[in-house]
Amino acid sequence: MTVMKLEDCPSGIPGFDEVTGGFYRGQLVLVAGNAGSGKTTFAAKFIYEGARRWGEPGLYISTGESKEEFYAYMAKLGMNFKKLEEQGLFRYVLFPTPTSSDALMNLSKELVSNAMEMKARRVVIDSITPFLALSPPLEVRAVLHNALKTITRTLRATTILTVEVPRGRESIGAEVEEFVCDALIRLALVVPEAGAPYRTMRVLKLRGRPLSRVAYEYEIGPPYGIRVLPTSLLEELESKINRLDRVPTGVEGLDEVLGGGLIRGTVVLIEGPPGSGKTLLALSIAAENSARGLETAYISFEEPKQQIEETLRFLGYEPEKLEKLSVSSVSPRALTLKGIYNIAEALHTLDRKVDLIVLDGLTALAREFGAAFAQIMREIAFSAKRRGCTLIITVISGLAVLNTIADTLIKLRVREEERELRRELAVIKMRMYSPTPRYKELKLVGNRLVVA
């Protein structure tokens, strides 16, 4: 029995092969996504690089835009298809918008005829959505597979089919899942209620390749056209952070536990039950850093500004002398997701660089908005990191939605010892440093917090 040897087919898409292993020659790839997710750009980049770098003729069948529109748009992304056409390495076929079931057979004939004539090694049909609207899914599947089998067997062509997925739908849909494909790529343009839109790619299937993870971020624009990021944007920023650039907390004993202080430009999550000292700790760090000359913003979502200033006095600070500290209070009942984002963004102005931001008491907001809240906080974290700003967040224990964006997790607890309540602190995790996750006492000595 002869075993067919699998031959790699590099996608040419920066980052894609590195994180997935890439396609094999002759595979059928289904790329699904909502409007604006980049399906056309993904398929075009696959065809373009195959012709430009490896001399593989490419056939692109479109049911949408004209050749002139396609060439103009792709030129802006750094892809010169006109030159490839002049070299005989590319052919663009505009297939009329299908209006009857006969169009499916016509597409099949057009596909086989053009592919065989130019000896295509890469083929794209962008998209099959109009045919699914006119013909039963099983019929579309049968006709296309017969045509693709012909060019695959003869030319060993690798084929990409694109399909539209309505915005808001998570599953691709029964119509598309009928297709027997070797690879299934799900692209998505995510437009949050607040913050910048972003794109994600999920590799739901990739026959012959082990998948270590199934979700990646990608970006579209010149000069790459499209590129897959091997790490998330936050992780990419983290890799640029100097782990030696520390922000002292000013709390006696805490900097030793942290290995010299907080790491500048990271996200710190302080969590604990009510009365464990979250506000006291966050406010102490804010006051100490503002006293050292760092621009610091403290926003409370639980306590009024007057009470925060009274707490500062209790800790031995004079609010009016902390010129670098701005304190504000926001009622969570009056907030929307966009409002949360706008508050954080408003802190960053052209004439003022904020070094440290404290968002105190986000528990009510986290419970109210759930996963959507986590996404907004991710946007805020990204914005802060991009500016080299350290972000401290306090919440009640038991909320896991913020753990994924936290670089440092400080847990507080209260326990009874010899009929006295004892506050304790432990640094559970800290990226770029390995703390010992052991609880130490957090107590007031005089009017200042001390970790002992």
C-alpha positions in Angstrom: 0.0 0.0 0.0 1.4 3.4 -1.0 1.3 6.1 1.6 0.8 9.6 0.2 3.5 11.9 1.4 2.2 15.2 2.8 3.9 18.3 1.2 3.9 21.6 3.1 2.1 24.5 1.4 3.4 27.7 3.1 0.6 30.2 3.5 2.8 33.3 3.1 0.8 35.0 5.8 3.3 36.4 8.4 2.9 34.6 11.7 0.3 32.1 10.5 2.6 29.2 9.8 4.7 29.9 12.8 1.7 29.5 15.2 -0.2 26.8 13.3 2.3 24.8 11.3 0.6 25.9 8.0 -1.4 24.0 5.4 -0.5 20.9 3.3 -0.6 20.8 -0.5 -4.0 20.0 -1.9 -6.0 20.8 1.2 -9.4 22.5 1.2 -9.5 25.4 3.6 -12.7 27.1 4.7 -12.3 30.7 6.0 -15.4 32.0 7.7 -16.0 35.4 9.3 -18.2 38.5 9.7 -18.1 41.6 7.5 -14.8 43.4 7.9 -13.0 40.5 9.5 -10.5 40.2 6.6 -11.6 37.0 4.8 -10.7 38.5 1.4 -7.4 39.8 2.6 -6.5 36.5 4.1 -7.3 34.6 0.9 -5.6 37.3 -1.3 -2.4 37.2 0.8 -2.3 33.4 0.4 -2.6 33.7 -3.4 -0.3 36.6 -3.7 2.7 35.2 -1.8 2.3 31.9 -3.4 2.8 33.5 -6.8 5.4 36.2 -5.8 7.6 34.0 -3.6 7.2 30.5 -5.0 6.1 31.0 -8.5 2.8 29.2 -8.0 0.0 30.3 -10.4 -3.1 31.5 -8.5 -6.7 31.6 -9.6 -9.1 34.0 -7.7 -12.8 33.7 -8.4 -14.9 36.5 -6.8 -18.7 36.8 -6.6 -18.4 40.4 -5.3 -16.1 43.2 -6.3 -14.7 44.0 -9.8 -11.0 43.3 -10.7 -10.3 47.0 -10.7 -11.6 47.4 -7.1 -9.8 44.3 -5.9 -6.5 45.5 -7.4 -6.8 49.0 -6.0 -7.6 47.8 -2.5 -4.9 45.2 -2.4 -2.3 47.7 -3.7 -3.0 49.8 -0.6 -2.1 46.7 1.5 1.2 46.2 -0.4 0.0 43.5 -2.9 0.6 44.3 -6.6 -1.7 41.8 -8.4 -1.5 43.6 -11.7 2.2 42.8 -11.9 1.5 39.1 -11.2 -1.2 39.1 -13.9 1.3 40.5 -16.4 3.7 37.7 -15.5 1.0 35.1 -16.0 1.0 34.1 -12.4 -2.4 35.3 -11.5 -5.9 35.3 -12.9 -8.9 37.2 -11.5 -12.4 36.0 -12.5 -15.5 37.9 -11.6 -18.4 35.5 -11.5 -21.8 37.2 -11.9 -23.9 37.3 -8.7 -25.9 34.0 -8.8 -29.6 34.3 -9.3 -30.6 30.7 -9.9 -29.4 27.2 -9.0 -27.9 26.9 -12.5 -25.2 29.3 -11.4 -23.6 26.6 -9.2 -22.9 24.3 -12.2 -21.6 27.3 -14.2 -19.2 28.1 -11.3 -18.0 24.5 -11.3 -17.2 24.7 -15.1 -15.5 28.1 -14.7 -13.4 26.8 -11.9 -12.2 23.7 -13.6 -11.7 25.4 -17.0 -9.6 28.3 -15.6 -7.6 26.2 -13.2 -6.6 23.6 -15.7 -5.8 26.2 -18.4 -3.3 28.2 -16.2 -2.2 25.1 -14.1 -3.2 26.8 -10.9 -1.5 25.7 -7.7 -3.6 27.9 -5.5 -7.3 28.6 -5.8 -9.7 31.0 -4.0 -13.5 31.2 -4.3 -14.6 34.4 -2.5 -17.3 33.7 -1.5 -19.7 30.7 -1.5 -22.3 32.5 0.6 -24.5 33.5 -2.4 -24.7 29.9 -3.6 -25.7 28.6 -0.2 -28.7 31.0 -0.3 -29.9 29.6 -3.7 -29.1 25.8 -3.4 -29.4 23.2 -0.7 -26.1 22.9 1.3 -25.6 19.3 0.3 -25.9 20.2 -3.4 -23.4 23.0 -3.1 -21.1 20.6 -1.2 -21.4 17.9 -3.9 -20.9 20.2 -6.9 -17.9 22.0 -5.5 -16.2 18.9 -4.2 -16.4 17.2 -7.5 -14.9 20.3 -9.2 -12.2 20.6 -6.5 -11.4 16.9 -6.6 -10.6 17.3 -10.3 -8.1 20.2 -9.9 -6.7 18.7 -6.6 -6.0 15.3 -8.2 -4.5 16.8 -11.4 -2.8 20.0 -10.1 -2.4 19.4 -6.4 -4.0 22.8 -5.9 -4.7 24.1 -2.4 -8.0 25.8 -2.2 -9.6 28.5 0.1 -13.3 29.0 0.2 -14.7 32.0 2.1 -18.1 32.3 3.7 -19.9 35.1 5.5 -21.0 34.6 9.1 -23.5 37.2 10.4 -22.2 39.5 13.1 -23.0 38.3 16.6 -23.3 34.6 15.7 -20.7 32.4 17.4 -21.2 29.2 15.4 -20.5 29.1 11.7 -23.8 27.6 10.9 -25.1 24.2 9.7 -24.9 25.2 6.1 -21.1 25.7 6.2 -20.4 22.8 8.6 -21.7 20.4 5.9 -18.5 20.9 4.0 -15.8 18.3 4.6 -12.8 20.6 4.8 -9.2 20.0 5.9 -8.9 23.3 7.7 -11.4 25.6 9.2 -10.4 29.2 10.1 -12.8 31.5 11.9 -12.1 35.2 11.6 -13.9 37.9 13.6 -14.0 41.6 13.8 -14.9 42.5 17.3 -16.4 46.0 17.9 -16.7 46.5 21.7 -19.1 49.1 23.1 -16.1 51.1 24.1 -12.5 50.9 23.1 -10.8 50.1 19.8 -12.0 47.3 17.5 -9.8 44.3 17.2 -9.7 41.1 15.2 -9.3 37.5 16.4 -8.7 34.2 14.6 -9.7 30.8 15.8 -8.2 27.7 14.1 -11.1 25.3 14.6 -9.5 22.5 12.5 -6.2 22.0 10.8 -5.8 18.4 9.6 -2.4 16.9 10.1 -1.2 19.6 12.5 -1.1 19.6 16.3 -2.7 22.7 17.7 -1.2 24.1 20.9 -3.9 26.9 21.1 -6.8 27.9 19.0 -7.1 31.6 19.3 -4.8 34.3 17.9 -5.0 38.0 17.2 -4.2 39.5 13.8 -4.0 42.8 12.2 -4.6 44.1 8.7 -2.7 47.0 7.0 0.4 47.8 5.0 3.1 46.6 4.5 2.1 43.1 5.6 -1.5 43.1 4.3 -2.4 40.7 7.1 -0.3 39.2 9.8 -1.0 36.9 12.7 0.4 37.9 16.1 2.2 35.1 17.8 1.2 36.5 21.1 -1.6 38.8 22.3 -1.1 42.5 22.2 -0.8 42.6 25.9 1.8 39.9 25.9 3.7 41.7 23.2 3.9 44.8 25.3 4.9 42.8 28.3 7.9 41.4 26.4 9.1 45.0 26.1 8.8 45.8 29.8 12.0 46.2 31.7 11.6 43.9 34.7 14.2 46.0 36.6 12.2 49.2 36.2 10.4 49.1 39.5 7.8 51.3 41.2 8.3 51.2 45.0 5.1 50.8 46.9 6.3 52.8 49.9 4.7 50.2 52.2 7.3 48.9 54.6 8.0 45.2 53.9 5.9 44.9 50.7 8.7 45.9 48.3 10.8 43.0 49.7 8.0 40.6 49.0 7.7 42.0 45.4 11.4 41.7 44.8 11.9 45.5 44.8 8.5 46.9 44.1 5.8 46.8 41.4 7.0 46.5 37.8 6.3 49.7 35.9 3.8 49.5 33.2 2.0 46.4 34.5 -1.5 45.6 35.9 -1.8 44.9 39.6 -4.9 43.3 41.0 -5.6 43.6 44.7 -8.4 41.3 45.9 -9.8 40.4 49.2 -13.0 40.3 51.3 -14.6 43.4 52.8 -12.5 44.9 55.6 -9.3 43.2 54.5 -7.5 46.5 53.7 -7.8 46.8 49.9 -8.5 50.5 49.9 -5.9 51.2 52.6 -3.2 49.4 50.6 -4.1 50.9 47.3 -4.4 54.4 48.7 -1.1 54.1 50.6 0.7 53.1 47.3 -0.9 56.0 45.5 0.0 58.6 48.2 3.6 57.3 48.5 4.2 57.5 44.7 2.6 61.0 44.4 4.8 62.2 47.3 7.8 60.9 45.2 6.7 63.1 42.3 4.8 60.6 40.2 1.6 61.7 38.5 -1.0 59.6 40.2 -4.8 59.3 39.7 -7.0 57.6 42.3 -10.6 56.8 41.2 -13.0 55.3 43.7 -16.2 53.6 42.6 -17.4 52.9 46.2 -16.5 55.8 48.5 -17.1 59.6 48.1 -14.1 61.8 47.5 -14.4 63.4 51.0 -14.1 59.9 52.6 -11.0 59.1 50.6 -9.4 62.3 51.7 -10.3 61.5 55.3 -8.6 58.1 54.9 -5.5 59.8 53.6 -5.4 61.9 56.8 -5.9 58.8 58.9 -2.8 57.3 57.2 -0.8 60.4 58.0 -1.0 62.2 54.7 -2.2 65.8 54.0 -4.2 65.6 50.7 -3.7 69.3 49.9 0.1 68.8 49.9 0.0 65.8 47.6 0.0 68.0 44.4 0.7 65.0 42.1 -2.3 63.0 43.4 -5.8 63.6 41.9 -8.7 61.9 43.7 -12.1 61.4 42.3 -15.2 59.4 43.0 -17.7 58.0 40.5 -21.1 56.4 41.2 -21.3 53.0 39.5 -25.0 53.4 39.1 -24.4 56.3 36.6 -21.9 54.4 34.5 -22.0 52.5 31.2 -19.2 50.4 29.8 -18.3 53.3 27.5 -18.3 55.6 30.5 -15.7 53.4 32.3 -13.4 53.4 29.3 -13.8 57.2 28.8 -12.9 57.9 32.4 -9.6 56.0 32.1 -8.8 57.5 28.7 -9.5 61.1 30.0 -6.6 60.7 32.4 -4.1 60.7 29.6 -3.7 64.1 28.0 -1.0 65.7 25.9 0.3 67.9 28.7 0.1 65.3 31.5 1.6 61.8 31.6 0.0 59.7 34.3 2.5 57.3 35.9 0.1 55.4 38.2 -3.7 54.8 38.1 -5.7 53.2 40.9 -9.3 52.0 40.1 -10.7 51.2 43.6 -13.9 49.2 44.1 -14.8 47.7 40.7 -16.7 44.8 42.2 -20.2 46.1 41.5 -19.3 47.0 37.9 -17.7 43.6 37.3 -20.8 41.8 38.5 -23.0 44.0 36.5 -21.3 43.7 33.1 -19.5 40.3 33.4 -17.5 39.3 30.3 -18.1 42.6 28.6 -16.6 44.4 31.6 -13.5 42.2 31.4 -13.1 43.3 27.7 -13.3 47.0 28.6 -10.8 46.5 31.4 -8.5 44.7 28.9 -8.7 47.8 26.6 -7.9 50.0 29.6 -5.0 47.8 30.5 -3.6 47.9 27.0 -3.9 51.7 26.9 -2.1 52.0 30.2 0.7 49.6 29.2 1.1 51.4 25.9 1.8 54.6 27.8 4.1 52.9 30.4 1.5 53.5 33.1 1.1 51.2 36.1 -2.5 50.2 36.8 -3.8 49.0 40.2 -7.3 47.5 40.5 -9.1 46.5 43.7 -12.0 44.0 43.8 -13.6 41.7 46.3 -12.4 38.1 46.3 -14.1 35.6 44.0 -14.2 37.5 40.8 -12.2 35.8 38.2 -13.0 38.0 35.2 -9.9 40.3 35.8 -7.3 37.6 36.6 -6.4 37.1 32.9 -5.2 40.7 32.5 -3.4 41.0 35.9 0.4 40.7 35.8 0.5 40.8 39.6 -2.1 39.3 41.9 -2.0 40.4 45.6 -4.5 38.6 47.8 -5.7 39.9 51.2 -7.5 37.9 53.8 -8.8 38.3 57.4 -8.5 35.6 59.9 -9.1 35.4 63.7 -6.2 34.6 65.9 -6.5 34.6 69.7 -9.8 36.4 69.5 -8.3 39.2 67.4 -8.8 39.8 63.7 -5.6 39.7 61.7 -5.2 41.1 58.2 -2.8 39.1 55.9 -1.3 39.6 52.5 0.3 37.3 49.9 1.6 37.9 46.4 0.1 35.0 44.5 1.6 35.7 41.1 3.9 38.2 39.5 5.0 38.0 35.9 8.7 38.3 35.3 9.3 37.6 38.9 8.7 34.5 41.1 7.5 35.6 44.6 7.0 33.2 47.5 3.1 32.9 47.8 3.2 33.0 51.6 0.8 35.1 53.7 2.3 37.8 55.9 0.6 40.1 58.3 -0.6 43.5 57.0 -1.0 45.8 60.0 -1.0 49.4 61.0 2.0 50.6 62.9 1.2 54.1 64.1 -0.7 55.4 61.1 1.1 53.6 58.3 0.7 50.1 56.8 3.4 47.6 57.3 3.9 44.1 55.9 5.6 41.9 58.5 
